[in-house]
């Protein structure tokens, strides 16, 4: 049974930082690309970070480029999303994904 479990979300002030984690089980983590998505209220889910199975060539949309960083530890079956210089518009439920599998999502709220 494949499971993706996110952690590390919460409430942070504008300009602050958070690091999300996503631990994967029941799946060959090291041979698959990983991605982070987010969905804000009333908006479609959007992609915010992608990394290949080798831990290289991260890719980001312009909305988060320079502020977010994806990384992975294949020895821990975990992918991370470091989020810096957070803005209120980053408020959303964040999901990790690999192939057809999604985590349950975790809330990130950026507010003063």
C-alpha positions in Angstrom: 0.0 0.0 0.0 1.5 3.3 -1.1 1.4 6.1 1.4 2.6 9.7 1.1 2.4 11.6 4.4 3.1 15.3 4.6 4.2 17.2 7.7 5.6 20.6 8.7 2.8 22.9 7.8 1.2 25.6 9.9 0.8 29.3 10.4 3.7 31.6 9.6 4.0 35.4 9.3 4.7 37.0 5.9 8.5 36.8 5.2 8.9 33.7 7.2 9.9 30.2 6.4 8.6 26.7 6.6 9.9 23.3 5.6 7.5 20.6 4.5 8.3 16.9 4.5 6.7 14.1 2.7 7.6 10.5 3.7 6.8 7.8 1.2 6.2 4.1 2.0 5.1 1.1 -0.1 6.8 2.5 -3.2 10.2 2.5 -4.9 10.9 6.1 -3.9 14.4 6.3 -5.3 13.5 5.5 -8.9 10.7 8.1 -9.3 10.4 11.8 -9.7 8.7 13.7 -6.9 6.6 16.9 -7.0 4.9 19.3 -4.7 1.5 21.0 -5.6 -0.8 23.4 -3.8 -4.4 24.3 -3.9 -5.7 27.6 -2.5 -9.4 28.1 -1.7 -11.5 28.6 -4.8 -8.5 27.9 -7.1 -7.2 25.0 -9.1 -4.4 22.8 -7.8 -1.1 24.0 -9.2 2.4 22.6 -9.4 5.1 24.3 -7.3 8.2 22.1 -7.5 9.5 19.0 -9.3 12.6 17.0 -8.8 13.8 13.9 -10.8 14.7 10.6 -9.2 18.4 11.5 -9.0 17.9 14.6 -6.9 19.0 16.9 -9.6 17.4 19.4 -12.0 14.8 20.9 -9.8 12.1 22.9 -11.6 9.8 25.6 -10.3 7.1 27.9 -11.7 7.9 31.6 -11.7 5.5 32.2 -8.8 7.9 30.5 -6.4 11.2 30.4 -8.1 14.0 31.8 -5.9 11.9 31.3 -2.8 11.1 27.5 -2.7 13.5 24.7 -2.9 12.8 21.0 -3.3 15.1 18.3 -2.1 15.0 14.6 -1.4 16.8 12.1 0.7 16.5 8.7 -1.0 17.9 7.0 2.2 14.9 8.2 4.1 12.2 8.0 1.3 11.5 11.6 2.0 11.1 14.7 -0.1 11.2 18.2 1.3 10.0 21.6 0.3 11.8 24.5 1.9 9.7 27.7 1.6 11.3 31.1 2.3 10.1 34.6 2.0 6.5 33.4 2.3 3.7 35.6 1.1 0.0 35.6 2.0 -0.7 34.3 -1.5 1.3 31.2 -0.7 -1.5 30.2 1.7 -2.9 26.8 0.5 -3.1 23.1 1.1 0.2 21.6 -0.1 0.4 18.1 -1.5 3.3 15.8 -2.5 2.9 13.6 -5.5 4.6 10.8 -7.3 3.0 9.4 -10.4 -0.6 8.6 -9.7 -0.1 8.8 -5.9 -0.9 11.9 -3.8 -0.5 12.7 -0.1 -3.4 13.8 2.0 -2.3 17.5 2.0 -1.2 19.8 4.7 -2.3 23.4 5.4 0.1 26.3 5.1 -1.2 29.7 6.2 0.8 32.9 5.8 -0.8 35.7 7.8 0.1 38.4 10.3 
